[in-house]
Amino acid sequence: MVALEAIRASNKRIATTFPQGLVAVFVGATNGVGEATILQFAKYVPSPRVYLIGRSQEAGKRILDECKALNSEGTFTFISKDTSLMRNVDEICENLKHQETSINLLFLTIGTMQTKIRTDEGLHYPAALTVHARNRLISNLLPLLNHATALRRVVSVFLGTLEGQVKMDDFQGWNMKLMANRDHAASITTLALEAHQRENPSVSYVHNFPGVVRSGITRGTTGPLLTAFKTVFRVIGPLVYMPSEEAGDRHLFLSTSAKYAAGTQDRTAGVPLSNGIEVARGTNGKAGSGVYSIDASGESAKPLVEQTLAGLRSNGMVETVMNTIEADVESALATKVSA
């Protein structure tokens, strides 16, 4: 485990490591880990330019007000959009390209546990958010990430270190049981990041599992299993939830530390390592490989997960997964949506 004290010491060095004006895009950060991280980003980063993308105007305004109170020199902008629609994702990205010439951090937390819902573009709602929208955002914004001179990082908060078998016969997870879907979704998230890294090796990519953090991910869910899950967590949640400030600190560290560099020669690696912290082992089992599957303690996936990913990789699943995502997105964009 990366000690919380070492994480906070690293975060305090952000102001002396990076120039003023880092640009960060937080997608889905109106509660939970995203909200906690954006607040810590505002606290530690000098004069940042931050874009918060979500659906709730009320939550967006509240968080922006808190950010401005923490950092009066920063610029904080809320964009209200439904990111389950790919045409909305493209519109968001086009707007960002008109506003910025570079982006330092793309931080993704959009997701839901609602299932069996088809978006207006024909995608399975949870996959549209966690798979298609996330990868469309990455693809569209990689030119701006590559153009950054101080930090270039993508953080996808989801199911890191829980990778398992991929089910290509039900790629969007319409009919999978919960645990099989977890393994599947974890792997396609990591493999897609590996595909992005092959074409854009100067950017670092982190897929992590956040631990047990209070959030709105179960909002709107139905069914006996999820209802029981929510009932149990109403009781035990306060006993097991990671404190919000700690979650924010840990994810700010994931976003800014040189532990998760794009490579051993990465000139934009992040806050230099200290306190005995070493470069993380990547998904291919090599230190500093540029793609990382990380647990709630900030450490890399175990060898068994690396073996699973190696098997998928050797079977061409990096290409297959990315080709499937891109085909799904193109199909969604070709769908006529009523105004």
Short mmCIF file of the C-alpha atoms (twelve columns), coordinates in Angstrom:
data_MODEL
# 
_entry.id   MODEL 
# 
loop_
_atom_site.group_PDB 
_atom_site.id 
_atom_site.type_symbol 
_atom_site.label_atom_id 
_atom_site.label_alt_id 
_atom_site.label_comp_id 
_atom_site.label_asym_id 
_atom_site.label_seq_id 
_atom_site.Cartn_x 
_atom_site.Cartn_y 
_atom_site.Cartn_z 
_atom_site.pdbx_PDB_model_num 
ATOM 1   C CA . MET A 1   0.000   0.000   0.000   1 
ATOM 2   C CA . VAL A 2   1.155   3.518   -0.780  1 
ATOM 3   C CA . ALA A 3   0.966   5.203   2.620   1 
ATOM 4   C CA . LEU A 4   -1.458  8.089   2.899   1 
ATOM 5   C CA . GLU A 5   1.242   10.241  4.496   1 
ATOM 6   C CA . ALA A 6   3.516   9.713   1.474   1 
ATOM 7   C CA . ILE A 7   0.640   10.489  -0.876  1 
ATOM 8   C CA . ARG A 8   -0.135  13.744  0.880   1 
ATOM 9   C CA . ALA A 9   3.554   14.684  0.907   1 
ATOM 10  C CA . SER A 10  3.643   14.135  -2.861  1 
ATOM 11  C CA . ASN A 11  0.487   16.183  -3.385  1 
ATOM 12  C CA . LYS A 12  1.991   19.087  -1.450  1 
ATOM 13  C CA . ARG A 13  4.832   19.178  -4.004  1 
ATOM 14  C CA . ILE A 14  2.479   19.645  -6.954  1 
ATOM 15  C CA . ALA A 15  2.760   23.436  -6.773  1 
ATOM 16  C CA . THR A 16  6.558   23.319  -7.039  1 
ATOM 17  C CA . THR A 17  6.627   20.587  -9.709  1 
ATOM 18  C CA . PHE A 18  4.220   21.892  -12.330 1 
ATOM 19  C CA . PRO A 19  3.809   25.310  -13.918 1 
ATOM 20  C CA . GLN A 20  0.686   27.290  -13.274 1 
ATOM 21  C CA . GLY A 21  -2.352  26.628  -15.387 1 
ATOM 22  C CA . LEU A 22  -2.626  22.850  -15.673 1 
ATOM 23  C CA . VAL A 23  -5.745  21.944  -17.658 1 
ATOM 24  C CA . ALA A 24  -7.907  19.105  -16.362 1 
ATOM 25  C CA . VAL A 25  -11.136 17.602  -17.652 1 
ATOM 26  C CA . PHE A 26  -13.245 15.686  -15.125 1 
ATOM 27  C CA . VAL A 27  -16.097 13.666  -16.632 1 
ATOM 28  C CA . GLY A 28  -18.769 12.412  -14.242 1 
ATOM 29  C CA . ALA A 29  -17.366 14.229  -11.224 1 
ATOM 30  C CA . THR A 30  -20.583 15.464  -9.608  1 
ATOM 31  C CA . ASN A 31  -20.311 12.972  -6.727  1 
ATOM 32  C CA . GLY A 32  -18.064 10.291  -5.259  1 
ATOM 33  C CA . VAL A 33  -14.430 9.928   -6.287  1 
ATOM 34  C CA . GLY A 34  -14.716 12.487  -9.079  1 
ATOM 35  C CA . GLU A 35  -16.018 15.181  -6.764  1 
ATOM 36  C CA . ALA A 36  -13.446 14.364  -4.083  1 
ATOM 37  C CA . THR A 37  -10.596 14.503  -6.600  1 
ATOM 38  C CA . ILE A 38  -11.619 17.720  -8.293  1 
ATOM 39  C CA . LEU A 39  -11.709 19.437  -4.894  1 
ATOM 40  C CA . GLN A 40  -8.197  18.256  -4.061  1 
ATOM 41  C CA . PHE A 41  -7.025  19.266  -7.524  1 
ATOM 42  C CA . ALA A 42  -8.386  22.756  -6.869  1 
ATOM 43  C CA . LYS A 43  -6.676  22.810  -3.482  1 
ATOM 44  C CA . TYR A 44  -3.183  21.841  -4.633  1 
ATOM 45  C CA . VAL A 45  -2.744  22.909  -8.268  1 
ATOM 46  C CA . PRO A 46  -1.751  26.551  -8.872  1 
ATOM 47  C CA . SER A 47  -4.156  28.512  -11.102 1 
ATOM 48  C CA . PRO A 48  -5.701  25.455  -12.773 1 
ATOM 49  C CA . ARG A 49  -8.199  25.488  -15.615 1 
ATOM 50  C CA . VAL A 50  -10.758 22.820  -14.847 1 
ATOM 51  C CA . TYR A 51  -13.732 21.525  -16.790 1 
ATOM 52  C CA . LEU A 52  -16.360 19.508  -14.952 1 
ATOM 53  C CA . ILE A 53  -18.753 17.537  -17.164 1 
ATOM 54  C CA . GLY A 54  -21.915 16.047  -15.711 1 
ATOM 55  C CA . ARG A 55  -25.694 16.098  -15.808 1 
ATOM 56  C CA . SER A 56  -26.720 17.791  -12.566 1 
ATOM 57  C CA . GLN A 57  -26.651 21.579  -12.805 1 
ATOM 58  C CA . GLU A 58  -27.246 21.818  -9.064  1 
ATOM 59  C CA . ALA A 59  -24.329 19.547  -8.176  1 
ATOM 60  C CA . GLY A 60  -22.109 21.206  -10.775 1 
ATOM 61  C CA . LYS A 61  -22.726 24.678  -9.363  1 
ATOM 62  C CA . ARG A 62  -22.129 23.483  -5.801  1 
ATOM 63  C CA . ILE A 63  -18.815 21.846  -6.676  1 
ATOM 64  C CA . LEU A 64  -17.614 24.807  -8.725  1 
ATOM 65  C CA . ASP A 65  -18.415 27.137  -5.834  1 
ATOM 66  C CA . GLU A 66  -16.362 24.920  -3.518  1 
ATOM 67  C CA . CYS A 67  -13.484 24.862  -6.010  1 
ATOM 68  C CA . LYS A 68  -13.494 28.654  -6.294  1 
ATOM 69  C CA . ALA A 69  -13.444 28.936  -2.513  1 
ATOM 70  C CA . LEU A 70  -10.398 26.653  -2.401  1 
ATOM 71  C CA . ASN A 71  -8.551  28.372  -5.254  1 
ATOM 72  C CA . SER A 72  -9.556  31.889  -6.238  1 
ATOM 73  C CA . GLU A 73  -6.876  31.925  -8.968  1 
ATOM 74  C CA . GLY A 74  -8.332  28.938  -10.805 1 
ATOM 75  C CA . THR A 75  -10.856 28.850  -13.644 1 
ATOM 76  C CA . PHE A 76  -13.637 26.317  -13.191 1 
ATOM 77  C CA . THR A 77  -16.264 25.565  -15.838 1 
ATOM 78  C CA . PHE A 78  -19.260 23.218  -15.688 1 
ATOM 79  C CA . ILE A 79  -20.607 21.596  -18.861 1 
ATOM 80  C CA . SER A 80  -24.015 19.932  -18.541 1 
ATOM 81  C CA . LYS A 81  -24.353 16.999  -20.952 1 
ATOM 82  C CA . ASP A 82  -25.631 13.432  -21.080 1 
ATOM 83  C CA . THR A 83  -22.458 11.537  -21.942 1 
ATOM 84  C CA . SER A 84  -24.297 8.287   -22.697 1 
ATOM 85  C CA . LEU A 85  -24.903 9.760   -26.174 1 
ATOM 86  C CA . MET A 86  -21.858 9.683   -28.443 1 
ATOM 87  C CA . ARG A 87  -22.924 12.788  -30.368 1 
ATOM 88  C CA . ASN A 88  -22.924 14.679  -27.060 1 
ATOM 89  C CA . VAL A 89  -19.442 13.376  -26.330 1 
ATOM 90  C CA . ASP A 90  -18.245 14.624  -29.715 1 
ATOM 91  C CA . GLU A 91  -19.830 18.019  -29.070 1 
ATOM 92  C CA . ILE A 92  -18.109 18.275  -25.686 1 
ATOM 93  C CA . CYS A 93  -14.754 17.475  -27.263 1 
ATOM 94  C CA . GLU A 94  -15.186 19.973  -30.071 1 
ATOM 95  C CA . ASN A 95  -15.987 22.679  -27.531 1 
ATOM 96  C CA . LEU A 96  -12.907 21.794  -25.499 1 
ATOM 97  C CA . LYS A 97  -10.734 21.930  -28.615 1 
ATOM 98  C CA . HIS A 98  -11.962 25.468  -29.235 1 
ATOM 99  C CA . GLN A 99  -11.176 26.450  -25.634 1 
ATOM 100 C CA . GLU A 100 -7.787  24.778  -25.110 1 
ATOM 101 C CA . THR A 101 -4.660  23.873  -27.072 1 
ATOM 102 C CA . SER A 102 -3.574  21.211  -24.587 1 
ATOM 103 C CA . ILE A 103 -4.946  19.088  -21.755 1 
ATOM 104 C CA . ASN A 104 -2.845  17.679  -18.928 1 
ATOM 105 C CA . LEU A 105 -5.343  15.374  -17.234 1 
ATOM 106 C CA . LEU A 106 -8.435  13.527  -18.412 1 
ATOM 107 C CA . PHE A 107 -10.162 12.040  -15.365 1 
ATOM 108 C CA . LEU A 108 -13.051 9.663   -16.059 1 
ATOM 109 C CA . THR A 109 -15.587 8.407   -13.523 1 
ATOM 110 C CA . ILE A 110 -18.827 8.234   -15.539 1 
ATOM 111 C CA . GLY A 111 -20.769 5.058   -14.886 1 
ATOM 112 C CA . THR A 112 -23.934 3.465   -13.589 1 
ATOM 113 C CA . MET A 113 -25.196 0.137   -12.277 1 
ATOM 114 C CA . GLN A 114 -28.505 0.535   -14.128 1 
ATOM 115 C CA . THR A 115 -28.919 -2.170  -16.751 1 
ATOM 116 C CA . LYS A 116 -31.301 -3.295  -19.504 1 
ATOM 117 C CA . ILE A 117 -31.697 0.280   -20.745 1 
ATOM 118 C CA . ARG A 118 -31.059 1.129   -24.391 1 
ATOM 119 C CA . THR A 119 -29.844 4.634   -25.176 1 
ATOM 120 C CA . ASP A 120 -31.417 6.645   -27.991 1 
ATOM 121 C CA . GLU A 121 -28.378 5.645   -30.051 1 
ATOM 122 C CA . GLY A 122 -28.916 1.927   -29.450 1 
ATOM 123 C CA . LEU A 123 -26.186 1.206   -26.900 1 
ATOM 124 C CA . HIS A 124 -26.569 -0.575  -23.573 1 
ATOM 125 C CA . TYR A 125 -26.686 2.314   -21.113 1 
ATOM 126 C CA . PRO A 126 -23.944 1.188   -18.661 1 
ATOM 127 C CA . ALA A 127 -21.593 0.229   -21.506 1 
ATOM 128 C CA . ALA A 128 -22.311 3.512   -23.276 1 
ATOM 129 C CA . LEU A 129 -20.964 5.376   -20.238 1 
ATOM 130 C CA . THR A 130 -18.122 3.197   -18.993 1 
ATOM 131 C CA . VAL A 131 -16.860 1.826   -22.300 1 
ATOM 132 C CA . HIS A 132 -17.961 3.836   -25.324 1 
ATOM 133 C CA . ALA A 133 -18.086 7.370   -23.928 1 
ATOM 134 C CA . ARG A 134 -14.830 6.992   -22.021 1 
ATOM 135 C CA . ASN A 135 -12.966 5.719   -25.064 1 
ATOM 136 C CA . ARG A 136 -14.528 8.294   -27.367 1 
ATOM 137 C CA . LEU A 137 -13.394 11.026  -24.982 1 
ATOM 138 C CA . ILE A 138 -9.885  9.601   -24.898 1 
ATOM 139 C CA . SER A 139 -9.678  9.245   -28.681 1 
ATOM 140 C CA . ASN A 140 -11.010 12.731  -29.326 1 
ATOM 141 C CA . LEU A 141 -8.836  14.452  -26.720 1 
ATOM 142 C CA . LEU A 142 -5.543  12.607  -27.233 1 
ATOM 143 C CA . PRO A 143 -4.271  15.305  -29.645 1 
ATOM 144 C CA . LEU A 144 -4.612  17.843  -26.826 1 
ATOM 145 C CA . LEU A 145 -3.058  15.484  -24.278 1 
ATOM 146 C CA . ASN A 146 -0.111  14.867  -26.596 1 
ATOM 147 C CA . HIS A 147 0.358   18.604  -26.936 1 
ATOM 148 C CA . ALA A 148 0.765   19.158  -23.188 1 
ATOM 149 C CA . THR A 149 4.251   19.967  -21.899 1 
ATOM 150 C CA . ALA A 150 3.938   19.362  -18.156 1 
ATOM 151 C CA . LEU A 151 1.747   16.302  -17.532 1 
ATOM 152 C CA . ARG A 152 -0.075  13.924  -19.874 1 
ATOM 153 C CA . ARG A 153 -2.348  11.472  -18.121 1 
ATOM 154 C CA . VAL A 154 -5.632  9.612   -18.454 1 
ATOM 155 C CA . VAL A 155 -7.198  8.179   -15.291 1 
ATOM 156 C CA . SER A 156 -10.168 5.854   -15.686 1 
ATOM 157 C CA . VAL A 157 -11.731 5.049   -12.320 1 
ATOM 158 C CA . PHE A 158 -13.582 1.762   -12.598 1 
ATOM 159 C CA . LEU A 159 -12.491 -1.851  -12.021 1 
ATOM 160 C CA . GLY A 160 -8.694  -1.888  -12.129 1 
ATOM 161 C CA . THR A 161 -7.029  -5.130  -10.868 1 
ATOM 162 C CA . LEU A 162 -10.282 -7.090  -11.335 1 
ATOM 163 C CA . GLU A 163 -9.648  -8.097  -14.944 1 
ATOM 164 C CA . GLY A 164 -10.947 -11.471 -16.119 1 
ATOM 165 C CA . GLN A 165 -12.303 -13.171 -19.201 1 
ATOM 166 C CA . VAL A 166 -13.805 -11.180 -22.080 1 
ATOM 167 C CA . LYS A 167 -17.150 -12.280 -23.538 1 
ATOM 168 C CA . MET A 168 -17.206 -11.125 -27.141 1 
ATOM 169 C CA . ASP A 169 -20.620 -12.719 -27.732 1 
ATOM 170 C CA . ASP A 170 -22.159 -10.180 -25.324 1 
ATOM 171 C CA . PHE A 171 -19.710 -7.292  -25.542 1 
ATOM 172 C CA . GLN A 172 -22.065 -4.652  -24.113 1 
ATOM 173 C CA . GLY A 173 -23.111 -6.877  -21.217 1 
ATOM 174 C CA . TRP A 174 -26.806 -7.143  -21.916 1 
ATOM 175 C CA . ASN A 175 -27.182 -10.632 -20.434 1 
ATOM 176 C CA . MET A 176 -24.172 -11.215 -18.187 1 
ATOM 177 C CA . LYS A 177 -24.336 -11.992 -14.506 1 
ATOM 178 C CA . LEU A 178 -22.851 -9.389  -12.185 1 
ATOM 179 C CA . MET A 179 -19.443 -10.971 -11.500 1 
ATOM 180 C CA . ALA A 180 -18.869 -12.091 -15.091 1 
ATOM 181 C CA . ASN A 181 -19.719 -8.579  -16.255 1 
ATOM 182 C CA . ARG A 182 -17.276 -7.155  -13.714 1 
ATOM 183 C CA . ASP A 183 -14.403 -9.294  -15.045 1 
ATOM 184 C CA . HIS A 184 -15.343 -8.542  -18.653 1 
ATOM 185 C CA . ALA A 185 -15.746 -4.789  -18.181 1 
ATOM 186 C CA . ALA A 186 -12.483 -4.549  -16.234 1 
ATOM 187 C CA . SER A 187 -10.535 -6.269  -18.995 1 
ATOM 188 C CA . ILE A 188 -11.971 -4.341  -21.924 1 
ATOM 189 C CA . THR A 189 -11.254 -1.095  -20.058 1 
ATOM 190 C CA . THR A 190 -7.607  -2.022  -19.567 1 
ATOM 191 C CA . LEU A 191 -7.149  -3.494  -23.049 1 
ATOM 192 C CA . ALA A 192 -8.639  -0.364  -24.626 1 
ATOM 193 C CA . LEU A 193 -6.145  1.771   -22.692 1 
ATOM 194 C CA . GLU A 194 -3.366  -0.439  -24.030 1 
ATOM 195 C CA . ALA A 195 -4.664  0.185   -27.551 1 
ATOM 196 C CA . HIS A 196 -4.569  3.953   -26.976 1 
ATOM 197 C CA . GLN A 197 -1.065  3.677   -25.531 1 
ATOM 198 C CA . ARG A 198 0.253   1.847   -28.597 1 
ATOM 199 C CA . GLU A 199 -0.651  4.841   -30.764 1 
ATOM 200 C CA . ASN A 200 0.072   7.505   -28.141 1 
ATOM 201 C CA . PRO A 201 2.967   6.332   -25.941 1 
ATOM 202 C CA . SER A 202 3.793   9.773   -24.521 1 
ATOM 203 C CA . VAL A 203 0.580   9.714   -22.453 1 
ATOM 204 C CA . SER A 204 0.258   7.590   -19.305 1 
ATOM 205 C CA . TYR A 205 -2.917  5.617   -18.603 1 
ATOM 206 C CA . VAL A 206 -4.220  4.498   -15.214 1 
ATOM 207 C CA . HIS A 207 -7.202  2.187   -14.718 1 
ATOM 208 C CA . ASN A 208 -7.934  1.910   -11.026 1 
ATOM 209 C CA . PHE A 209 -10.410 0.484   -8.574  1 
ATOM 210 C CA . PRO A 210 -11.316 3.238   -6.098  1 
ATOM 211 C CA . GLY A 211 -12.276 1.119   -3.116  1 
ATOM 212 C CA . VAL A 212 -15.503 1.654   -1.227  1 
ATOM 213 C CA . VAL A 213 -16.365 5.323   -1.674  1 
ATOM 214 C CA . ARG A 214 -19.774 6.923   -1.205  1 
ATOM 215 C CA . SER A 215 -21.171 7.821   -4.641  1 
ATOM 216 C CA . GLY A 216 -24.305 7.859   -6.749  1 
ATOM 217 C CA . ILE A 217 -23.420 4.885   -8.965  1 
ATOM 218 C CA . THR A 218 -26.367 2.788   -7.729  1 
ATOM 219 C CA . ARG A 219 -28.866 5.578   -8.357  1 
ATOM 220 C CA . GLY A 220 -31.883 4.292   -10.278 1 
ATOM 221 C CA . THR A 221 -30.952 0.599   -10.016 1 
ATOM 222 C CA . THR A 222 -33.632 -2.083  -9.633  1 
ATOM 223 C CA . GLY A 223 -33.817 -5.829  -9.114  1 
ATOM 224 C CA . PRO A 224 -33.528 -7.989  -5.975  1 
ATOM 225 C CA . LEU A 225 -29.727 -8.277  -5.922  1 
ATOM 226 C CA . LEU A 226 -29.026 -4.566  -6.340  1 
ATOM 227 C CA . THR A 227 -31.840 -3.632  -3.975  1 
ATOM 228 C CA . ALA A 228 -30.320 -5.904  -1.328  1 
ATOM 229 C CA . PHE A 229 -26.892 -4.417  -2.059  1 
ATOM 230 C CA . LYS A 230 -28.175 -0.875  -1.513  1 
ATOM 231 C CA . THR A 231 -30.032 -1.881  1.653   1 
ATOM 232 C CA . VAL A 232 -26.941 -3.466  3.167   1 
ATOM 233 C CA . PHE A 233 -24.771 -0.467  2.347   1 
ATOM 234 C CA . ARG A 234 -27.205 1.938   3.941   1 
ATOM 235 C CA . VAL A 235 -26.365 0.143   7.172   1 
ATOM 236 C CA . ILE A 236 -22.685 -0.727  6.845   1 
ATOM 237 C CA . GLY A 237 -21.618 2.018   4.451   1 
ATOM 238 C CA . PRO A 238 -20.635 4.547   7.129   1 
ATOM 239 C CA . LEU A 239 -18.397 1.875   8.685   1 
ATOM 240 C CA . VAL A 240 -16.499 0.940   5.525   1 
ATOM 241 C CA . TYR A 241 -16.532 3.977   3.234   1 
ATOM 242 C CA . MET A 242 -13.150 5.550   2.545   1 
ATOM 243 C CA . PRO A 243 -13.243 9.148   3.825   1 
ATOM 244 C CA . SER A 244 -13.898 11.550  0.972   1 
ATOM 245 C CA . GLU A 245 -10.739 13.577  1.569   1 
ATOM 246 C CA . GLU A 246 -8.588  10.438  1.534   1 
ATOM 247 C CA . ALA A 247 -10.232 9.282   -1.706  1 
ATOM 248 C CA . GLY A 248 -9.500  12.676  -3.232  1 
ATOM 249 C CA . ASP A 249 -5.899  12.623  -2.061  1 
ATOM 250 C CA . ARG A 250 -5.296  9.113   -3.380  1 
ATOM 251 C CA . HIS A 251 -6.763  9.897   -6.786  1 
ATOM 252 C CA . LEU A 252 -4.906  13.191  -7.040  1 
ATOM 253 C CA . PHE A 253 -1.731  11.170  -6.438  1 
ATOM 254 C CA . LEU A 254 -2.728  8.748   -9.232  1 
ATOM 255 C CA . SER A 255 -3.209  11.785  -11.449 1 
ATOM 256 C CA . THR A 256 0.050   13.585  -10.731 1 
ATOM 257 C CA . SER A 257 2.754   11.246  -9.380  1 
ATOM 258 C CA . ALA A 258 5.709   10.020  -11.428 1 
ATOM 259 C CA . LYS A 259 4.912   6.556   -10.037 1 
ATOM 260 C CA . TYR A 260 2.576   6.175   -13.027 1 
ATOM 261 C CA . ALA A 261 4.803   7.616   -15.733 1 
ATOM 262 C CA . ALA A 262 4.333   7.133   -19.477 1 
ATOM 263 C CA . GLY A 263 7.715   5.403   -19.567 1 
ATOM 264 C CA . THR A 264 11.140  5.356   -18.000 1 
ATOM 265 C CA . GLN A 265 12.175  8.383   -20.083 1 
ATOM 266 C CA . ASP A 266 8.956   10.362  -19.550 1 
ATOM 267 C CA . ARG A 267 9.886   14.050  -19.253 1 
ATOM 268 C CA . THR A 268 6.359   14.883  -18.061 1 
ATOM 269 C CA . ALA A 269 6.156   12.032  -15.552 1 
ATOM 270 C CA . GLY A 270 4.808   14.095  -12.663 1 
ATOM 271 C CA . VAL A 271 5.804   14.771  -9.064  1 
ATOM 272 C CA . PRO A 272 9.231   13.112  -8.525  1 
ATOM 273 C CA . LEU A 273 9.281   9.999   -6.358  1 
ATOM 274 C CA . SER A 274 10.383  10.077  -2.734  1 
ATOM 275 C CA . ASN A 275 9.671   8.376   0.598   1 
ATOM 276 C CA . GLY A 276 10.657  5.013   -0.863  1 
ATOM 277 C CA . ILE A 277 7.937   5.078   -3.542  1 
ATOM 278 C CA . GLU A 278 8.920   3.277   -6.743  1 
ATOM 279 C CA . VAL A 279 7.645   3.386   -10.310 1 
ATOM 280 C CA . ALA A 280 4.585   1.156   -10.635 1 
ATOM 281 C CA . ARG A 281 4.553   -2.120  -12.529 1 
ATOM 282 C CA . GLY A 282 2.493   -1.820  -15.687 1 
ATOM 283 C CA . THR A 283 -0.111  -4.198  -17.064 1 
ATOM 284 C CA . ASN A 284 2.580   -6.026  -19.036 1 
ATOM 285 C CA . GLY A 285 4.506   -6.799  -15.845 1 
ATOM 286 C CA . LYS A 286 7.249   -4.232  -16.505 1 
ATOM 287 C CA . ALA A 287 7.940   -1.199  -14.347 1 
ATOM 288 C CA . GLY A 288 6.988   2.093   -15.955 1 
ATOM 289 C CA . SER A 289 5.304   0.561   -19.000 1 
ATOM 290 C CA . GLY A 290 2.773   3.408   -19.295 1 
ATOM 291 C CA . VAL A 291 -0.498  1.502   -18.714 1 
ATOM 292 C CA . TYR A 292 -1.383  0.607   -15.148 1 
ATOM 293 C CA . SER A 293 -4.063  -1.471  -13.441 1 
ATOM 294 C CA . ILE A 294 -4.147  -0.180  -9.890  1 
ATOM 295 C CA . ASP A 295 -6.005  -1.183  -6.723  1 
ATOM 296 C CA . ALA A 296 -7.504  1.006   -4.004  1 
ATOM 297 C CA . SER A 297 -4.137  1.111   -2.212  1 
ATOM 298 C CA . GLY A 298 -2.326  2.540   -5.226  1 
ATOM 299 C CA . GLU A 299 -0.510  -0.696  -6.079  1 
ATOM 300 C CA . SER A 300 -0.347  -2.708  -9.294  1 
ATOM 301 C CA . ALA A 301 -2.412  -5.750  -10.184 1 
ATOM 302 C CA . LYS A 302 -1.244  -9.130  -8.947  1 
ATOM 303 C CA . PRO A 303 0.637   -11.565 -11.245 1 
ATOM 304 C CA . LEU A 304 -2.506  -13.655 -11.851 1 
ATOM 305 C CA . VAL A 305 -4.237  -10.629 -13.392 1 
ATOM 306 C CA . GLU A 306 -1.136  -9.861  -15.455 1 
ATOM 307 C CA . GLN A 307 -1.222  -13.460 -16.736 1 
ATOM 308 C CA . THR A 308 -4.888  -13.084 -17.673 1 
ATOM 309 C CA . LEU A 309 -4.159  -9.890  -19.574 1 
ATOM 310 C CA . ALA A 310 -1.143  -11.484 -21.268 1 
ATOM 311 C CA . GLY A 311 -3.350  -14.311 -22.523 1 
ATOM 312 C CA . LEU A 312 -5.944  -11.881 -23.862 1 
ATOM 313 C CA . ARG A 313 -3.217  -9.786  -25.464 1 
ATOM 314 C CA . SER A 314 -1.644  -12.804 -27.175 1 
ATOM 315 C CA . ASN A 315 -5.040  -13.678 -28.650 1 
ATOM 316 C CA . GLY A 316 -5.316  -10.274 -30.313 1 
ATOM 317 C CA . MET A 317 -7.905  -8.937  -27.880 1 
ATOM 318 C CA . VAL A 318 -6.373  -5.450  -27.713 1 
ATOM 319 C CA . GLU A 319 -7.212  -4.943  -31.375 1 
ATOM 320 C CA . THR A 320 -10.526 -6.810  -31.174 1 
ATOM 321 C CA . VAL A 321 -11.763 -4.800  -28.205 1 
ATOM 322 C CA . MET A 322 -10.846 -1.442  -29.717 1 
ATOM 323 C CA . ASN A 323 -12.296 -2.346  -33.114 1 
ATOM 324 C CA . THR A 324 -15.551 -3.384  -31.453 1 
ATOM 325 C CA . ILE A 325 -15.764 -0.177  -29.414 1 
ATOM 326 C CA . GLU A 326 -15.134 1.951   -32.476 1 
ATOM 327 C CA . ALA A 327 -17.695 0.029   -34.546 1 
ATOM 328 C CA . ASP A 328 -20.296 0.441   -31.783 1 
ATOM 329 C CA . VAL A 329 -19.608 4.181   -31.591 1 
ATOM 330 C CA . GLU A 330 -19.919 4.627   -35.343 1 
ATOM 331 C CA . SER A 331 -23.178 2.692   -35.292 1 
ATOM 332 C CA . ALA A 332 -24.463 4.904   -32.479 1 
ATOM 333 C CA . LEU A 333 -23.535 8.073   -34.333 1 
ATOM 334 C CA . ALA A 334 -25.327 6.812   -37.438 1 
ATOM 335 C CA . THR A 335 -28.556 6.339   -35.481 1 
ATOM 336 C CA . LYS A 336 -31.156 9.036   -35.940 1 
ATOM 337 C CA . VAL A 337 -32.153 10.565  -32.619 1 
ATOM 338 C CA . SER A 338 -35.417 12.457  -32.285 1 
ATOM 339 C CA . ALA A 339 -35.034 16.058  -31.167 1 
# 
